[in-house]
Amino acid sequence: MNQNRSINRRQFIKKAAKVAAGVTFPYFVPSSVLGKAGGVAASNRITLGCIGTGNQGVQDMRGFLQNDDVRVVAVSDVNTASYGYRSAKQYLGREPGRKIVNDYYAAKTRSGLYEGCDAYNDFREIINRDDIDAVVIVTPDHWHAVMTIMAAKAGKDIYCEKPLSLTIAGGRAMVKAVRKYGVILQTGTHHRSTQQVRFACELVRNGRIGRLKRIIVNLDRHPVRFPIESWQPMPVPDGFDYDMWLGPAPWAPYHKHRCLYTFRFGRDYSGGETTNTGAHCFDIAQWANGTDRTGPVEFEDLGSEFPLKDALFNTVSKVHFRARYANGVELLCTPNTRREAARFEGTEGWIDAGWYECRPYPESLKDSVIGPDEIHLYESKDHYRNFIDCVKTRWEPIAPVEVGHRSATICHLGNIAMLLKRKIRWDPDNEHCIDDEQVNRMLSKPMRCPWHL
């Protein structure tokens, strides 16, 4: 009886997704199908599969575990278990990930025992399971597009970490797949789900600092990064499927700092600090500027620096570029070490939007009230909860696929402008460079067989 009800609920949600994909208003699933949030019956839970159980993957997984109407039933990672993540004390991978899930649910049972979470080396084992409603993708960036498109085709809703994509072409393919198959996607730019950031953006959008003139983003050198210019290949450790880790990326000899947490400093897998912290900062800039569905029209290098040509870490080491929006607002990305994610400068004041704070000038803006007839931005108090609620209601989440794609596009074009050391004129409507075919060729990357978009 419960099994049939669970199947019927999943079929209903998938049908609702297809209907919602063709309309512009939220499609609500009746509460009689979903049940109540508290004391949730097994048939009314959202089942999750977590792809990637490294540093951020485990953080996201723990966030979802806190929801009683969610059940994590499977994890996947190419690393069985090891140290070597952001912190020297972190022992992570698919078996530690499975243990975290089983221990969490065991603590909630009368017997203190639970072994219901499966663990896979191959993420496709999760995507192919009919009993899984949604997937959480927390892998190196070069995997995001392939995994998202496969999950969308399988009818899974998706929480995908930032930056949404490795390339602009990959990001656009993700948008098309999510829209075509009517699934929900939440981008992991979780600072949108903080009251301070939302308030700062509402102040800007409602003209509290006058006309917005400039946005300043500060991206310092990553504290975990260190120079690796002379390096030698290393043997692949036992329990690590390196070929699967590379996936669609070009083949390269193994080195421990090519993988796990420091993957973000190799251009075949990520975009350095521009796409790491920058994905959050540019996302906030887009929100405050009202440009979620578009982006700047011009990018230029301002003196960025890169490592030596054959260094293991080859992403930009000193991020410094300028972009300009069609409305005249300047977006300046500097290598300073100031704390805020973004500073918004207007004709009548400024606002520092920190990670968890809002510091305006004049200070009286702290007491400003956004009136009922003014712009009120999407309110979410918990990024994970917002995703689960949207899986149930089919409402657009606070950081949907198009928004995540546009924020990542700024990262990618900034990196290209810095790499080429010249100005880029960009058409955000058609997503191509107006007069530079070399830039247009850099909007995508070839993929290693058998992987493709």
C-alpha positions as CSV (number, residue, x, y, z in Angstrom):
1,M,0.0,0.0,0.0
2,N,2.8,2.5,1.0
3,Q,4.9,1.4,-1.9
4,N,2.1,2.1,-4.4
5,R,1.4,5.4,-2.8
6,S,5.0,6.4,-3.0
7,I,5.2,5.5,-6.7
8,N,2.0,7.4,-7.4
9,R,3.4,10.5,-5.6
10,R,6.5,10.4,-7.8
11,Q,4.5,9.9,-10.9
12,F,2.3,12.8,-9.9
13,I,5.3,15.1,-9.3
14,K,6.9,14.2,-12.6
15,K,3.6,14.9,-14.4
16,A,3.3,18.2,-12.5
17,A,6.8,19.1,-13.6
18,K,5.9,18.6,-17.3
19,V,2.9,20.8,-16.9
20,A,4.8,23.5,-15.0
21,A,7.5,23.6,-17.7
22,G,5.0,25.0,-20.1
23,V,3.4,27.7,-17.9
24,T,4.8,30.9,-16.2
25,F,3.0,30.5,-12.9
26,P,3.8,28.1,-10.0
27,Y,2.1,24.7,-10.2
28,F,1.1,23.5,-6.8
29,V,0.9,19.8,-5.8
30,P,-2.0,19.1,-3.5
31,S,-1.1,18.5,0.2
32,S,-3.1,15.2,0.0
33,V,-0.4,13.9,-2.3
34,L,2.6,15.2,-0.4
35,G,1.5,14.9,3.2
36,K,2.5,17.1,6.1
37,A,6.1,18.1,6.9
38,G,6.2,17.0,10.5
39,G,6.1,13.3,11.3
40,V,6.4,12.5,7.7
41,A,5.3,9.1,6.3
42,A,7.9,7.3,4.3
43,S,5.7,7.5,1.2
44,N,5.7,11.3,1.4
45,R,9.4,11.9,1.7
46,I,11.6,13.3,-1.0
47,T,14.3,10.8,-1.7
48,L,17.8,12.1,-2.5
49,G,21.0,10.7,-4.0
50,C,24.1,12.7,-3.3
51,I,26.8,12.7,-6.0
52,G,30.1,13.8,-4.6
53,T,30.9,13.4,-0.9
54,G,34.0,15.6,-0.5
55,N,34.3,18.8,1.5
56,Q,31.2,20.8,0.1
57,G,29.3,17.6,-0.7
58,V,29.3,16.5,2.9
59,Q,28.3,20.0,4.0
60,D,25.3,20.0,1.6
61,M,24.4,16.4,2.5
62,R,24.3,17.3,6.2
63,G,22.1,20.3,5.4
64,F,19.5,18.1,3.6
65,L,19.6,15.5,6.4
66,Q,18.1,18.1,8.8
67,N,14.8,17.9,6.9
68,D,12.4,15.3,8.2
69,D,10.6,15.0,4.9
70,V,13.9,14.2,3.1
71,R,15.6,10.8,3.0
72,V,19.1,10.4,1.7
73,V,19.1,6.9,0.2
74,A,22.4,6.8,-1.8
75,V,25.8,8.5,-2.2
76,S,28.3,8.3,-5.0
77,D,32.0,9.2,-5.2
78,V,35.0,8.0,-7.2
79,N,37.0,8.1,-4.0
80,T,36.4,5.2,-1.6
81,A,37.9,7.1,1.4
82,S,40.9,9.3,2.1
83,Y,42.3,12.4,3.6
84,G,43.5,15.3,1.3
85,Y,40.5,17.6,1.3
86,R,40.3,21.2,2.4
87,S,41.3,20.4,6.0
88,A,44.0,17.9,6.9
89,K,41.5,16.3,9.4
90,Q,38.8,15.6,6.8
91,Y,38.5,11.9,6.0
92,L,35.9,11.8,3.2
93,G,34.7,9.8,0.2
94,R,31.8,7.6,-0.5
95,E,32.2,5.2,2.5
96,P,32.6,8.0,5.0
97,G,29.6,9.7,3.3
98,R,27.5,6.5,3.6
99,K,28.5,6.3,7.3
100,I,27.4,9.8,8.0
101,V,24.0,9.1,6.6
102,N,23.6,5.8,8.3
103,D,24.8,7.1,11.7
104,Y,22.4,10.1,11.4
105,Y,19.3,7.9,10.8
106,A,20.5,5.3,13.3
107,A,20.5,7.9,16.0
108,K,16.8,8.5,15.2
109,T,15.7,4.8,15.5
110,R,14.8,2.9,18.6
111,S,17.3,0.2,17.9
112,G,20.2,2.6,17.1
113,L,20.8,0.7,13.9
114,Y,20.4,1.8,10.3
115,E,22.1,0.6,7.1
116,G,19.7,1.9,4.4
117,C,22.1,4.1,2.5
118,D,23.8,2.7,-0.6
119,A,27.2,3.8,-2.0
120,Y,28.3,3.7,-5.6
121,N,31.5,4.5,-7.5
122,D,29.5,5.4,-10.7
123,F,27.0,8.3,-10.4
124,R,24.9,6.7,-13.1
125,E,23.8,4.1,-10.5
126,I,22.0,6.9,-8.7
127,I,20.5,8.6,-11.7
128,N,19.1,5.3,-13.0
129,R,17.2,4.5,-9.7
130,D,13.5,5.0,-10.1
131,D,13.0,5.4,-6.4
132,I,15.2,8.6,-6.2
133,D,13.4,11.9,-6.7
134,A,16.3,14.3,-6.7
135,V,20.1,14.4,-6.9
136,V,22.6,16.7,-5.3
137,I,25.6,17.3,-7.6
138,V,28.8,18.4,-5.7
139,T,31.6,17.4,-8.0
140,P,34.4,19.2,-9.8
141,D,33.0,21.7,-12.3
142,H,33.9,19.8,-15.4
143,W,31.3,17.2,-14.5
144,H,28.3,19.5,-13.8
145,A,26.9,19.7,-17.3
146,V,27.0,16.0,-18.1
147,M,25.5,15.0,-14.8
148,T,22.8,17.6,-14.8
149,I,21.7,16.8,-18.3
150,M,21.6,13.0,-17.6
151,A,19.7,13.7,-14.3
152,A,17.2,16.0,-16.1
153,K,16.6,13.3,-18.8
154,A,15.9,10.8,-16.0
155,G,13.3,13.2,-14.5
156,K,15.3,14.0,-11.4
157,D,15.2,17.4,-9.7
158,I,18.7,18.8,-9.2
159,Y,20.6,20.7,-6.6
160,C,23.9,21.6,-8.3
161,E,26.8,23.4,-6.6
162,K,28.3,26.6,-7.9
163,P,29.7,27.5,-10.3
164,L,27.0,26.0,-12.4
165,S,29.2,25.1,-15.3
166,L,32.7,24.9,-16.6
167,T,31.9,26.6,-19.9
168,I,29.2,29.0,-21.2
169,A,28.1,26.4,-23.8
170,G,27.8,23.8,-21.1
171,G,25.8,26.1,-19.0
172,R,23.4,26.9,-21.8
173,A,23.0,23.1,-22.5
174,M,22.0,22.7,-18.8
175,V,19.4,25.4,-19.1
176,K,17.9,23.8,-22.2
177,A,17.8,20.3,-20.5
178,V,16.2,21.6,-17.3
179,R,13.5,23.4,-19.3
180,K,12.9,20.6,-21.8
181,Y,12.4,18.0,-19.1
182,G,10.5,20.2,-16.7
183,V,12.7,19.5,-13.6
184,I,13.7,21.9,-10.8
185,L,17.3,23.0,-10.5
186,Q,18.7,25.0,-7.6
187,T,22.2,26.5,-8.0
188,G,24.3,26.3,-4.8
189,T,24.8,30.1,-4.5
190,H,23.4,30.0,-1.0
191,H,24.1,33.6,0.0
192,R,20.8,34.5,-1.8
193,S,19.1,32.7,1.1
194,T,20.4,35.1,3.7
195,Q,18.4,38.0,5.1
196,Q,21.4,40.4,5.0
197,V,22.2,39.9,1.3
198,R,18.5,40.1,0.3
199,F,18.1,43.4,2.3
200,A,21.3,44.9,0.7
201,C,20.0,44.0,-2.8
202,E,16.5,45.4,-2.0
203,L,18.1,48.7,-0.8
204,V,20.0,48.9,-4.1
205,R,17.0,47.9,-6.3
206,N,14.8,50.5,-4.6
207,G,17.2,53.4,-5.1
208,R,18.2,53.9,-1.5
209,I,21.8,54.8,-2.6
210,G,20.6,56.7,-5.6
211,R,21.5,55.5,-9.1
212,L,23.8,52.5,-9.0
213,K,27.1,53.4,-10.7
214,R,29.6,50.7,-9.7
215,I,29.9,47.3,-8.1
216,I,33.2,46.2,-6.6
217,V,34.0,42.5,-6.0
218,N,37.1,41.5,-4.2
219,L,38.8,38.2,-5.0
220,D,42.0,37.6,-3.1
221,R,44.3,34.6,-3.6
222,H,42.7,31.4,-2.2
223,P,44.2,30.6,1.3
224,V,44.5,26.9,0.5
225,R,46.4,27.5,-2.8
226,F,50.1,27.2,-3.0
227,P,52.5,27.3,-6.0
228,I,53.2,24.0,-7.7
229,E,55.3,24.8,-10.7
230,S,57.7,21.9,-10.8
231,W,55.9,18.6,-10.3
232,Q,56.1,14.9,-11.2
233,P,53.3,12.3,-11.9
234,M,52.3,10.2,-8.9
235,P,50.8,6.7,-8.6
236,V,47.0,6.6,-8.4
237,P,46.1,5.7,-4.8
238,D,44.1,2.5,-4.1
239,G,40.4,3.1,-3.9
240,F,40.5,6.1,-6.2
241,D,38.9,5.8,-9.7
242,Y,41.1,8.4,-11.4
243,D,39.8,7.7,-14.9
244,M,36.2,8.3,-13.7
245,W,37.4,11.4,-11.9
246,L,38.7,12.8,-15.1
247,G,35.6,11.8,-17.0
248,P,35.0,14.3,-19.9
249,A,38.3,16.2,-19.1
250,P,41.4,15.6,-21.2
251,W,43.7,12.8,-20.0
252,A,46.5,13.9,-17.7
253,P,48.9,12.1,-15.4
254,Y,47.8,11.8,-11.8
255,H,48.9,14.1,-9.1
256,K,47.2,14.4,-5.7
257,H,46.8,18.2,-6.1
258,R,45.0,17.8,-9.4
259,C,42.1,16.2,-7.6
260,L,39.9,16.5,-4.5
261,Y,39.8,20.1,-3.1
262,T,42.5,21.7,-5.2
263,F,40.9,20.7,-8.5
264,R,39.6,24.3,-8.7
265,F,43.1,25.6,-9.7
266,G,43.3,23.6,-13.0
267,R,41.6,25.1,-16.1
268,D,40.5,21.7,-17.3
269,Y,38.3,21.3,-14.2
270,S,37.5,24.7,-12.9
271,G,38.2,28.5,-13.2
272,G,40.2,29.3,-10.1
273,E,39.1,31.8,-7.6
274,T,37.1,33.6,-10.3
275,T,34.6,30.7,-10.3
276,N,35.0,29.7,-6.7
277,T,34.3,32.7,-4.5
278,G,33.5,34.8,-7.6
279,A,30.4,32.7,-8.4
280,H,28.9,33.9,-5.1
281,C,30.0,37.5,-5.5
282,F,28.8,38.0,-9.1
283,D,25.6,36.3,-8.2
284,I,24.9,38.9,-5.6
285,A,25.9,41.7,-8.1
286,Q,23.5,40.3,-10.6
287,W,20.6,40.3,-8.1
288,A,21.2,43.8,-6.9
289,N,21.6,45.1,-10.5
290,G,18.4,43.4,-11.7
291,T,20.3,41.6,-14.4
292,D,19.6,37.9,-13.4
293,R,18.6,37.0,-17.0
294,T,21.3,38.8,-18.8
295,G,24.8,40.1,-18.1
296,P,27.6,42.6,-18.9
297,V,28.2,43.6,-22.5
298,E,32.0,44.3,-22.1
299,F,34.9,42.7,-20.3
300,E,38.6,43.8,-20.1
301,D,41.7,42.7,-18.3
302,L,43.2,45.1,-15.7
303,G,46.6,43.5,-15.1
304,S,45.8,39.9,-13.9
305,E,48.5,37.4,-13.4
306,F,48.9,33.7,-14.2
307,P,51.4,31.0,-13.1
308,L,54.1,29.7,-15.3
309,K,53.0,27.9,-18.4
310,D,53.6,24.3,-17.3
311,A,52.6,24.8,-13.7
312,L,50.2,22.2,-12.2
313,F,47.9,25.1,-11.1
314,N,47.3,27.2,-14.2
315,T,44.2,29.2,-13.3
316,V,44.6,33.0,-12.7
317,S,46.5,33.7,-9.6
318,K,45.7,37.5,-9.4
319,V,42.1,38.2,-10.5
320,H,41.7,41.7,-11.9
321,F,39.2,42.7,-14.6
322,R,36.4,45.1,-15.4
323,A,33.0,44.5,-16.9
324,R,30.3,47.0,-18.0
325,Y,26.6,46.5,-18.2
326,A,24.3,48.0,-20.9
327,N,22.8,50.2,-18.3
328,G,26.2,51.8,-17.6
329,V,26.9,50.1,-14.3
330,E,30.6,49.1,-14.0
331,L,31.5,45.8,-12.4
332,L,35.1,45.9,-11.1
333,C,36.8,42.7,-9.9
334,T,39.9,43.5,-7.8
335,P,42.5,41.4,-5.9
336,N,41.9,43.2,-2.6
337,T,41.4,41.5,0.7
338,R,38.3,43.4,2.0
339,R,35.7,41.2,3.7
340,E,32.5,42.1,1.8
341,A,31.3,40.0,-1.1
342,A,30.4,43.1,-3.0
343,R,30.3,46.9,-2.6
344,F,27.5,48.8,-4.3
345,E,28.3,52.5,-5.0
346,G,25.5,54.9,-5.9
347,T,25.1,58.6,-6.4
348,E,23.9,59.0,-2.9
349,G,25.7,56.4,-0.8
350,W,27.1,52.8,-0.8
351,I,26.4,49.4,0.6
352,D,28.8,46.6,1.6
353,A,27.1,43.3,1.2
354,G,29.1,40.9,3.4
355,W,28.7,37.2,3.6
356,Y,26.4,37.5,6.5
357,E,26.1,41.2,7.0
358,C,24.9,44.5,5.4
359,R,26.9,47.7,6.0
360,P,25.3,50.8,4.4
361,Y,26.3,54.4,4.2
362,P,24.6,56.4,5.4
363,E,24.1,54.2,8.4
364,S,20.5,55.3,8.7
365,L,19.8,52.9,5.7
366,K,19.9,50.0,8.3
367,D,16.5,51.2,9.5
368,S,15.1,51.6,6.1
369,V,11.8,49.8,5.5
370,I,10.9,48.4,2.0
371,G,7.4,49.6,1.4
372,P,4.5,47.4,0.1
373,D,4.6,49.0,-3.3
374,E,8.4,48.7,-3.7
375,I,10.5,45.9,-5.1
376,H,10.6,42.9,-2.8
377,L,13.1,40.2,-3.7
378,Y,12.5,36.4,-3.4
379,E,12.7,35.4,0.2
380,S,14.4,32.2,1.3
381,K,15.7,31.5,4.8
382,D,17.3,28.2,4.0
383,H,18.8,27.3,0.6
384,Y,18.3,23.5,1.0
385,R,14.8,23.9,2.4
386,N,13.9,26.2,-0.5
387,F,15.0,23.5,-3.0
388,I,12.9,20.8,-1.2
389,D,9.8,23.1,-1.1
390,C,10.2,23.8,-4.8
391,V,10.5,20.1,-5.6
392,K,7.1,19.7,-3.9
393,T,5.3,22.8,-5.3
394,R,7.1,23.0,-8.6
395,W,7.8,26.7,-7.9
396,E,11.0,28.3,-9.3
397,P,13.7,28.2,-6.6
398,I,15.6,31.3,-5.5
399,A,18.7,30.4,-7.7
400,P,17.2,28.6,-10.7
401,V,19.2,27.3,-13.7
402,E,19.1,30.4,-15.8
403,V,20.3,32.6,-12.9
404,G,23.1,30.2,-12.0
405,H,24.1,30.1,-15.7
406,R,24.2,33.9,-16.0
407,S,26.3,34.3,-12.9
408,A,28.8,31.7,-14.0
409,T,29.0,33.4,-17.5
410,I,30.5,36.4,-15.8
411,C,33.1,34.2,-14.2
412,H,34.0,32.5,-17.6
413,L,34.1,35.7,-19.6
414,G,36.2,37.4,-17.0
415,N,38.7,34.5,-17.1
416,I,38.8,34.6,-20.9
417,A,39.4,38.4,-21.0
418,M,42.2,38.0,-18.4
419,L,43.7,35.1,-20.3
420,L,43.7,36.9,-23.7
421,K,44.6,40.3,-22.3
422,R,42.1,42.1,-24.4
423,K,38.7,43.6,-24.4
424,I,35.7,41.4,-25.1
425,R,32.4,42.8,-26.6
426,W,29.7,40.4,-25.5
427,D,26.1,39.9,-26.8
428,P,24.3,38.5,-23.7
429,D,21.1,37.9,-25.6
430,N,22.7,35.6,-28.2
431,E,25.6,34.6,-26.0
432,H,28.5,35.2,-28.4
433,C,31.4,37.6,-28.8
434,I,30.5,40.2,-31.3
435,D,33.9,40.5,-33.1
436,D,36.3,37.9,-31.8
437,E,36.1,34.3,-33.1
438,Q,38.8,33.1,-30.7
439,V,36.6,34.0,-27.8
440,N,33.7,32.2,-29.4
441,R,35.8,29.1,-29.7
442,M,36.6,29.3,-26.0
443,L,32.9,29.2,-25.0
444,S,33.1,25.4,-25.0
445,K,35.7,22.7,-24.4
446,P,36.1,19.3,-26.2
447,M,35.0,16.3,-24.1
448,R,36.8,13.0,-23.8
449,C,34.9,10.0,-25.1
450,P,32.4,8.6,-24.3
451,W,31.2,11.7,-22.5
452,H,29.2,14.4,-24.3
453,L,26.4,17.0,-23.7
